[in-house]
Every structure is written in C-alpha cells, then in structure tokens.
Amino acid sequence: MDRGLTRDNGDDLQVYYHDNGQRPVQIDRVISGLGTKSATVQFRLQAHISANTVDDSSYSLVLGAAVSGSAMDNPDKVYARRE
C-alpha cells in the first residue's frame, strides 16, 4: 500500500462491515508494513464465510480524505487470542 494513500501512522484507514443491506459499521483492524509492498490489514470476520466461496460485498476499506473520525485499532478485538 503506497504511503501516499494514507497518513504515515495509518489512522486514516478504516474497515467497514456491511451486513445484508444494513448501514456499514466500522470494525477494528490492525495494519502491518504500511508503506511497503507487503502491507497487510487484518480484521476479525463478522460472519462466517464458507470454504470455496468469495465474499466481495461484506467488507470495505475507506482511506485518505474519505475517512471521517478515527480508525478503530484495538488488537484484542481483531485476534481471538493474543499473546
């Protein structure tokens, strides 16, 4: 992810969950390697996705000037068990 797309700290990158036509809800995310070719954005799935299926409508990333408010980034809400 190019560094020019987000702030250096990633505070302007948010993840939203869309539940069957309901208003999108921001969910917590953890960013690693921002500004590199191997950047990752991790978040907890809000609903089960069956094996061998593609879900291209339940989640979205919002970044840069389109962001309103602050990003939710609590690792305890992203990882099931964190050590």
C-alpha positions as CSV (number, residue, x, y, z in Angstrom):
1,M,0.0,0.0,0.0
2,D,1.6,3.2,-1.1
3,R,2.4,5.6,1.7
4,G,0.9,8.5,-0.2
5,L,-2.6,6.9,0.1
6,T,-2.7,7.1,3.9
7,R,-1.1,9.0,6.7
8,D,2.2,7.6,7.9
9,N,0.5,6.1,11.0
10,G,-2.5,4.7,9.1
11,D,-5.0,6.5,11.2
12,D,-7.0,7.3,8.1
13,L,-7.6,3.7,7.0
14,Q,-10.8,2.2,8.3
15,V,-12.5,-1.2,7.7
16,Y,-16.3,-1.4,7.4
17,Y,-18.6,-4.4,7.6
18,H,-21.8,-4.4,5.5
19,D,-24.5,-6.7,6.9
20,N,-27.2,-7.6,4.4
21,G,-28.1,-4.1,3.3
22,Q,-27.7,-2.6,6.8
23,R,-25.7,0.6,7.3
24,P,-22.0,-0.1,7.3
25,V,-20.3,-0.5,10.7
26,Q,-16.7,0.3,11.3
27,I,-14.7,-2.6,12.8
28,D,-11.3,-2.8,14.4
29,R,-8.3,-3.5,12.3
30,V,-4.5,-4.0,12.7
31,I,-2.1,-2.7,10.0
32,S,1.4,-4.2,9.4
33,G,4.0,-3.0,7.0
34,L,2.3,0.2,6.0
35,G,4.2,1.9,3.1
36,T,5.7,-1.4,1.8
37,K,4.7,-3.8,-0.9
38,S,3.8,-6.4,1.7
39,A,1.4,-4.3,3.8
40,T,-1.5,-6.2,5.5
41,V,-4.7,-5.1,7.0
42,Q,-6.1,-7.7,9.4
43,F,-9.6,-7.7,10.9
44,R,-11.9,-10.2,12.6
45,L,-14.6,-11.6,10.3
46,Q,-18.1,-10.6,11.5
47,A,-19.8,-13.5,9.9
48,H,-18.8,-17.0,8.7
49,I,-17.6,-17.3,5.1
50,S,-18.0,-20.8,3.7
51,A,-15.0,-22.6,2.2
52,N,-14.5,-22.2,-1.6
53,T,-16.7,-19.0,-1.7
54,V,-15.9,-15.4,-2.4
55,D,-17.5,-12.6,-0.5
56,D,-16.8,-9.3,-2.3
57,S,-19.6,-7.2,-0.7
58,S,-19.4,-7.6,3.1
59,Y,-16.3,-5.6,3.8
60,S,-14.7,-2.4,2.5
61,L,-11.7,-0.3,3.2
62,V,-12.0,3.5,3.4
63,L,-8.9,5.6,3.4
64,G,-7.5,9.1,3.0
65,A,-9.7,12.1,2.7
66,A,-12.8,9.9,2.6
67,V,-12.3,8.9,6.3
68,S,-14.4,10.6,9.0
69,G,-13.5,10.2,12.6
70,S,-10.7,8.0,13.9
71,A,-9.9,4.4,13.0
72,M,-10.7,1.6,15.4
73,D,-7.5,-0.4,16.0
74,N,-7.8,-2.5,19.2
75,P,-5.8,-5.7,18.6
76,D,-7.9,-7.5,21.3
77,K,-10.9,-7.1,19.0
78,V,-9.1,-8.4,16.0
79,Y,-7.3,-11.5,17.3
80,A,-9.1,-14.3,19.0
81,R,-6.2,-14.9,21.3
82,R,-3.3,-12.6,21.6
83,E,0.0,-13.4,23.4
